[in-house]
Structure formats: structure tokens, C-alpha cells
Amino acid sequence: MASKRAVEESPAKGDDSGALDALSEAIESGAGLPAVARAASAALGGSVALIDRSSAVLAVAASSSAEEAKLLAAEGDVETLELRVADAAVGELRYRARGGDPSSTLTRMISTLLALELERSRSPEWASDEAAGEFVRAVLGRKVTDRGDIVARAAELAADVEQGGGVVVARAAPRTAQTGDWRARVLIVALRSLRSATSGAIAELAEDGDRAEVSAIIPVAELGQLERAAQALARELTASLPGFHLTVARSRWVADPVDLYRAGQEALLAANVAEADGLELLAFEDTGSYRLLLPAMSEDAGELERFYEETVAPLSAYDEQYETELVATIEAYLENDGNVTPTAEQLFTHRHTIRYRLERVRELCGHDITSTEGREKLGLGLKAMRVLGIAPPRGPALEPGTEAGRAKVRHKAED
């Protein structure tokens, strides 16, 4: 298995000055990353691969295709060194020595030179992505509201939004451990897909715990183009990011770029609903009655949060504390039109347990789900929870009647 190690100071072995001179000359001449990789290969006496912070392969210097495959897979005796400039990771160096290991002093010096060159060669691209991200955040955060300003600033980023557009939100959460800056990789894959479907797409990357979220403004002249871009993005993310849980959602098309803020709220609402329901792709117009909650989410999310606090929040808190399933029970009860028997069958438990839980619901939140008003309020409370992106509680049920254990409950969000 490949090793990843920190370089420690030790005396240099032999005369390294000639190798470093050749590497320095390649960097100073602006020969490009492939030439720099070849010079680093000669200096280290082995095969070399340069990888950027998004895990994209920038250059390889290897004696054969088999050797290159080993480097890219980081297999066997391939060494991996993180390339850093100050406190920022800019990529990594993978190498496989043909003879003895190079001195730690030499590898430290070479990795420093490569990190600086990598930062220099990629900084315009990274700066452009950061500028695009700041603009997307400003538009979707309603910090830029003047039509002329939106159009002009978008044009500076090669995005023509004068004829309208839409917003796509993509979320990725790793199911397995990831190496490198996997969030940056999500952004690069998303932009590659969106720009192949329509030119001028710009995006911002947000970190939300263990999840990455990409919000993209797509300059298109009609809804069909926006639909195809979202569908292509879902396919590309699935193909390029194995081991991730993925969600893609899109807004409706808007003719006026001033309405891109509203489109961003539509895409966000659709993403929250899709993630809660375990859907990989969802359009805002397919969210059904959730659409009615968009004004509350866009204009006064606090009111929506208060409604959630008055309905489902006490049940969710109880579930989290005691590992019960009150929220899952009211979801199933509503899905089964208030019928206890199919609800019990769906949750693999007894009818008496369902009735006990429903009574506990009434005691905790004050709403009787067996009444018409109670069903309406708790149903809207569940919708508010999803629209706000609040994850439902999980855990085995421990209330009376379930001590002996049960079959796995099938949550919609796990589909």
C-alpha cells in the first residue's frame, strides 16, 4: 500500500545541486508542468506525478504506462507528499524511486519548488473560480439586486445572463473516506459537466459539515436547456464520484436575471426535499405542495422555523434523546391516510405500539394527529422540516412493545 509521510530533515546523499539546478531552470523558463515533472523525475531518480488540490492529474513523468498506472493509483511503494504554500494545500507529489530513496532534504526542497510552481501556474484559474463564487453568493444572497449590475458583473465572468437562466444545486456527501480536497473535486466535476451542457455556467462551493454543496447559475434562454444541464450534471456526478451520496436539484427558468435570487431559493427548496426523500434529481415544479412554502422560506424563514418548532420539533428532540420513532411514525401514519394497520405493517411493529406513539405525539406537541386539524398541522410541520433542510432523527425504537427488537425500518430518506 502506498505510504504518505512527512519529510524530515536529514543529511543530503550525494551532490543534489545539479538536479536542483535543472528543476529550477525548468521552472524559471516557464516550460510548463510536464517539463517541470520530467525535471523532478530526474532529480528524484524515479517516476513522478503532480496532482492538484482537487485530485486532478496535471502532469506525469513515468517510464511506462504500467508505471504511470501505479503512480495514479498510489499503489505499492509509491510515496505521496502533500504540496503546501504557507497553510494552504495546493496539491500532492507522488513518486516512485527506481534506486535508493532520495534524501529527505532533497525531497523537501523539490516539493517546495513544485508547490510554488503549482500555485503560480494554477492561481489565475483558482482566482477566477473564487471571483465567480463570490458573485454567485452575492446574487443568491440578494446582495446584488440591480439588473444592470448583475448582467455586467456576470459578463466579466463570461456568463451572459441577459436572456435569463436558472439555478442548479448539487450536494455530495462521501460514504467512504476520501483523499485530497474532495470538495474542490466536486466543484470541478460539476463545472465541467455544466459548461459542456451550456457555456458560461458559474458556481460557488459551500461546506456544510461532511457535505459539499455547489450552487450554480446557468445562463440559458429556455427551460429545456436548464433541464438538460441538470440531467447531465446528475449523470456526470454519479459517474465521476463513486462512493458519494448525491443530490441534484434545479429551479424553474427565469427570464429576468433579477429573479435569479428566487430561482436560487427554488433550487434550494427542491434540494432539501430531494435529499429528505432520497431522490437523486428533482425539479422545483415537481415538489408538489412544498412549492406553497417557498414564500415563507424566501421572505421569512423565521416564521417557517417557528411553525416547525410548534409542531414537529418536540417530537424530533424526543426521538433524538430516547431513540424512539415518533417522527417516522407520523410520516407513515399520514402516508397511510390515518390507518393504523398499514402504518404498523410499514414500520414492522404492532398496532398497539402505533397507538401508543400517537398518544405520545399528542402529549409532546399538543396536536392530535387523529383529528383533521392535527393532521394538517403535523403534515405541514413535516414539510417545513424538509424545506428547511432539517434531517429527521434516526435510531432504534425503545418504547414499550419494541424491547425485543425489530426489522430495519425503511426511511424515505434512506431510499
C-alpha positions in Angstrom: 0.0 0.0 0.0 1.3 3.5 -0.8 2.8 5.5 2.0 2.1 9.1 2.9 4.8 10.7 5.0 6.1 14.0 6.2 9.6 14.9 5.1 12.1 15.0 7.9 15.4 16.8 7.9 18.4 14.6 7.3 21.8 15.0 5.5 21.7 15.0 1.7 23.0 12.0 -0.1 25.5 12.9 -2.7 25.5 16.0 -4.9 22.0 17.2 -5.4 22.9 20.6 -6.8 22.8 19.6 -10.5 19.4 18.0 -10.2 18.0 21.1 -8.4 19.6 23.4 -11.0 17.8 21.5 -13.8 14.5 21.7 -11.9 15.0 25.4 -11.2 15.8 26.1 -14.8 12.6 24.3 -16.0 10.5 26.5 -13.6 12.3 29.8 -14.4 12.0 29.2 -18.1 8.2 28.7 -17.9 8.5 25.4 -19.7 5.2 24.2 -18.2 4.2 21.5 -15.7 5.0 18.5 -17.9 8.6 19.7 -18.3 8.8 20.5 -14.6 7.5 17.0 -13.8 10.3 15.5 -16.0 12.9 17.6 -14.2 11.6 16.5 -10.9 11.6 12.9 -12.0 15.3 13.2 -13.0 16.1 14.9 -9.6 14.3 12.2 -7.6 15.6 9.3 -9.7 12.1 7.9 -10.3 8.6 8.3 -11.7 6.6 11.4 -10.8 3.0 12.5 -10.9 1.7 16.0 -10.0 -1.8 16.2 -8.6 -3.7 19.4 -7.9 -5.8 20.0 -4.8 -9.0 18.7 -6.5 -7.1 15.4 -7.3 -6.9 16.3 -11.0 -3.8 14.9 -12.6 -1.7 17.7 -14.0 1.5 16.0 -15.2 3.1 12.6 -15.2 6.7 11.6 -15.9 6.9 7.8 -15.9 8.9 5.2 -17.8 5.9 3.2 -18.9 2.1 3.1 -18.9 2.2 0.5 -16.2 4.4 2.7 -14.1 2.0 5.6 -14.7 -1.0 3.5 -13.6 0.8 2.6 -10.3 1.5 6.3 -9.7 -2.1 7.4 -10.3 -3.5 4.6 -8.2 -0.9 5.3 -5.5 -0.1 1.6 -5.2 2.8 -0.4 -3.8 5.9 1.6 -2.9 4.6 5.0 -4.3 5.4 7.8 -1.9 2.9 10.7 -1.5 4.0 14.2 -0.4 1.5 17.0 0.3 2.4 20.2 -1.5 1.7 23.3 0.6 2.2 27.0 0.2 2.0 28.6 3.7 -1.0 27.0 5.3 -2.8 26.1 2.1 -2.6 22.7 0.4 -2.2 23.1 -3.3 -1.8 19.5 -4.4 0.4 16.5 -3.9 3.5 14.9 -5.4 3.6 11.1 -6.0 6.9 9.5 -6.8 8.4 6.0 -7.0 12.1 5.8 -6.8 14.0 3.5 -9.1 17.0 3.0 -6.9 17.6 4.1 -3.3 15.3 6.6 -1.7 16.3 10.3 -2.3 17.4 12.2 0.8 14.7 13.9 2.8 16.5 17.3 2.3 16.2 16.8 -1.5 12.6 15.8 -1.4 11.7 18.7 0.8 13.4 21.2 -1.5 11.8 19.7 -4.6 8.3 19.6 -3.0 8.7 23.2 -2.0 9.7 24.2 -5.6 6.8 22.2 -7.0 4.3 23.7 -4.6 5.2 27.2 -5.6 5.1 26.4 -9.3 1.8 24.7 -9.0 0.4 27.6 -7.1 1.8 30.1 -9.7 0.5 28.1 -12.7 -2.9 27.5 -11.3 -3.6 30.7 -9.4 -5.4 32.5 -12.3 -7.8 29.6 -12.7 -8.4 29.4 -8.9 -8.8 33.2 -8.7 -11.4 33.1 -11.4 -13.3 30.3 -9.6 -13.2 32.4 -6.4 -14.4 35.5 -8.1 -17.3 33.5 -9.7 -18.1 32.0 -6.3 -18.3 35.5 -4.7 -20.6 36.7 -7.4 -22.9 33.7 -7.1 -23.1 34.1 -3.3 -23.9 37.8 -3.8 -26.7 37.2 -6.3 -28.3 34.2 -4.4 -27.9 36.1 -1.1 -29.7 39.1 -2.6 -26.7 41.3 -2.1 -26.8 42.4 -5.7 -30.3 43.4 -6.9 -29.7 45.8 -9.7 -30.3 44.2 -13.2 -27.6 46.2 -14.9 -25.1 45.3 -12.2 -26.0 41.6 -12.3 -25.6 41.5 -16.1 -22.4 43.5 -16.1 -20.7 41.5 -13.4 -21.8 38.2 -14.9 -20.3 39.3 -18.3 -17.0 39.9 -16.6 -17.0 36.2 -15.7 -18.0 35.1 -19.2 -21.6 34.4 -18.2 -24.3 36.0 -20.3 -27.4 36.1 -18.1 -29.2 38.9 -20.0 -31.5 36.4 -21.7 -32.3 34.7 -18.4 -31.2 31.5 -16.7 -31.7 29.2 -13.7 -30.0 27.8 -10.7 -28.9 24.2 -10.1 -27.9 22.9 -6.6 -25.8 19.8 -6.3 -24.9 18.1 -3.0 -22.3 15.4 -2.4 -21.6 13.6 0.9 -18.9 10.8 0.9 -19.9 7.4 2.0 -16.3 6.3 2.2 -13.0 8.1 3.3 -11.7 10.4 0.6 -8.2 11.7 -0.1 -7.2 15.2 -1.1 -9.6 18.1 -1.3 -12.6 16.2 -2.4 -14.9 19.2 -2.1 -12.9 21.1 -4.7 -13.1 17.9 -6.8 -16.9 18.1 -6.6 -16.9 21.7 -7.8 -14.6 20.9 -10.7 -16.7 17.9 -11.9 -19.9 20.0 -11.6 -18.5 22.9 -13.6 -17.0 20.6 -16.2 -20.4 19.0 -16.7 -22.4 22.2 -16.7 -20.1 24.0 -19.0 -20.2 21.2 -21.5 -24.0 21.4 -21.5 -24.2 25.2 -21.7 -21.5 27.8 -21.8 -21.0 30.4 -19.1 -22.0 28.4 -16.0 -20.6 29.9 -12.8 -20.7 28.3 -9.3 -19.9 28.6 -5.7 -18.8 25.9 -3.3 -20.1 25.7 0.3 -19.1 23.4 3.0 -21.8 22.1 5.3 -20.3 19.7 7.8 -19.3 16.5 5.9 -21.2 17.6 2.8 -20.2 19.8 -0.1 -22.9 21.9 -1.8 -22.4 23.5 -5.3 -24.8 26.3 -6.3 -24.6 27.2 -10.0 -26.1 30.0 -12.1 -26.8 28.6 -15.6 -27.2 31.2 -18.3 -29.8 29.7 -20.7 -32.6 31.1 -22.9 -35.2 28.4 -22.2 -36.3 25.8 -19.7 -35.3 22.8 -21.9 -31.6 23.8 -21.7 -31.8 24.1 -17.9 -33.4 20.6 -17.7 -30.7 19.0 -19.9 -27.9 20.7 -17.9 -29.3 19.3 -14.6 -29.8 15.8 -16.0 -26.2 15.8 -17.4 -24.9 17.0 -14.1 -26.6 14.2 -12.2 -25.1 11.6 -14.7 -21.6 13.1 -14.5 -21.5 13.3 -10.7 -22.7 9.7 -10.5 -20.0 8.5 -13.0 -17.2 10.6 -11.6 -17.8 10.4 -7.8 -18.4 6.8 -6.8 -18.7 6.4 -3.1 -20.8 9.6 -2.7 -24.4 10.2 -1.8 -25.5 12.7 -4.5 -28.4 15.1 -4.9 -29.1 17.4 -7.8 -32.0 19.9 -7.9 -32.9 22.7 -10.2 -35.1 25.8 -10.3 -37.5 27.0 -12.9 -36.2 29.1 -15.8 -36.4 32.9 -15.2 -36.4 35.5 -17.9 -35.1 38.4 -15.8 -31.7 38.0 -14.1 -33.0 39.9 -11.1 -35.2 36.8 -10.4 -32.1 34.6 -10.1 -32.4 35.0 -6.3 -35.8 33.5 -6.3 -34.5 30.7 -8.6 -31.8 30.0 -6.0 -34.5 29.6 -3.3 -36.4 27.2 -5.6 -33.4 25.1 -6.2 -32.5 25.0 -2.5 -36.1 24.0 -1.6 -36.0 21.3 -4.2 -32.6 20.0 -3.0 -33.9 19.8 0.6 -37.0 17.9 -0.4 -35.0 15.6 -2.7 -32.4 14.8 0.0 -35.1 14.1 2.5 -36.9 11.8 0.1 -33.7 10.1 -1.2 -34.1 11.4 -4.7 -31.0 11.9 -6.9 -32.7 14.5 -9.2 -35.6 16.8 -8.6 -37.1 19.9 -10.3 -38.8 22.6 -8.3 -42.0 22.2 -10.3 -42.1 18.6 -9.2 -42.0 19.3 -5.5 -45.9 19.3 -5.3 -47.4 21.2 -2.3 -43.9 22.0 -1.0 -44.0 24.9 -3.5 -46.5 26.6 -1.4 -43.9 27.1 1.4 -41.4 28.9 -0.9 -42.6 32.4 0.0 -42.1 31.6 3.7 -38.7 30.2 3.0 -37.6 33.1 0.8 -39.1 36.1 2.6 -39.3 35.0 6.3 -37.7 31.7 7.0 -38.1 32.5 10.7 -41.8 32.0 10.5 -41.3 28.6 8.9 -38.9 27.7 11.7 -41.3 28.8 14.3 -44.1 26.6 12.8 -41.7 23.7 12.8 -40.8 24.4 16.5 -44.5 24.3 17.4 -45.2 21.0 15.7 -42.5 18.5 14.8 -39.5 19.8 16.8 -40.6 18.4 20.2 -41.1 15.0 18.6 -37.7 15.2 16.9 -36.0 16.2 20.1 -37.7 13.3 22.0 -36.6 10.8 19.3 -33.0 12.1 19.5 -33.0 11.7 23.3 -34.7 8.4 23.7 -34.0 6.8 20.3 -37.7 6.5 19.5 -39.5 6.9 16.2 -42.3 9.4 16.7 -41.4 11.4 13.6 -41.2 8.3 11.4 -44.5 7.1 12.8 -46.4 10.3 12.0 -44.9 10.3 8.5 -46.0 6.7 7.9 -49.4 7.4 9.5 -50.1 10.3 7.2 -48.9 8.3 4.1 -51.4 5.6 5.0 -54.3 8.1 5.3 -54.6 7.8 9.1 -54.9 4.0 9.1 -53.2 2.3 12.0 -52.9 -1.2 10.5 -50.9 -0.4 7.3 -48.8 2.0 9.4 -47.9 -0.8 11.8 -47.1 -3.1 8.9 -44.9 -0.5 7.2 -42.9 0.1 10.5 -42.8 -3.7 11.3 -44.4 -3.2 14.7 -47.7 -3.8 16.5 -50.9 -1.7 16.2 -50.9 -1.1 19.9 -47.4 0.4 19.6 -48.5 2.8 16.9 -51.4 3.9 19.1 -49.1 4.4 22.0 -46.8 6.5 19.8 -49.6 8.7 18.5 -50.8 9.4 22.0 -47.2 10.3 23.0 -47.2 12.7 20.0 -50.3 14.4 21.3 -48.7 14.8 24.8 -45.5 16.2 23.5 -46.6 18.7 20.9 -50.3 19.2 21.8 -51.6 18.2 18.3 -53.9 15.2 17.9 -52.9 13.6 14.6 -56.2 11.6 14.6 -58.1 14.9 14.1 -58.3 16.8 10.8 -56.6 19.9 12.3 -53.9 17.8 13.9 -53.1 16.0 10.6 -52.9 19.3 8.7 -50.6 21.0 11.2 -48.3 18.0 11.6 -48.3 17.4 7.9 -47.2 21.0 7.3 -44.7 20.7 10.1 -43.0 17.7 8.3 -43.0 19.7 5.1 -41.4 22.7 7.0 -38.7 20.3 8.3 -37.8 19.2 4.8 -38.0 22.6 3.3 -35.6 23.9 6.0 -33.3 21.0 5.3 -33.5 19.6 8.9 -32.5 16.0 8.9 -35.0 13.6 10.6 -33.9 11.8 13.7 -32.6 8.2 13.4 -32.3 5.4 15.9 -33.9 2.1 17.1 -37.2 2.4 18.9 -37.1 1.7 22.6 -40.7 2.5 23.7 -43.0 -0.2 25.2 -43.7 -3.1 22.9 -40.4 -3.0 21.0 -37.8 -4.2 23.5 -37.3 -7.5 21.7 -36.0 -5.7 18.6 -37.5 -5.4 15.1 -36.7 -5.4 11.4 -35.0 -2.5 9.9 -37.3 0.5 9.4 -37.3 1.8 5.9 -37.0 5.6 6.0 -37.8 7.5 2.8 -34.6 9.4 3.2 -32.6 6.2 3.0 -34.0 5.0 -0.3 
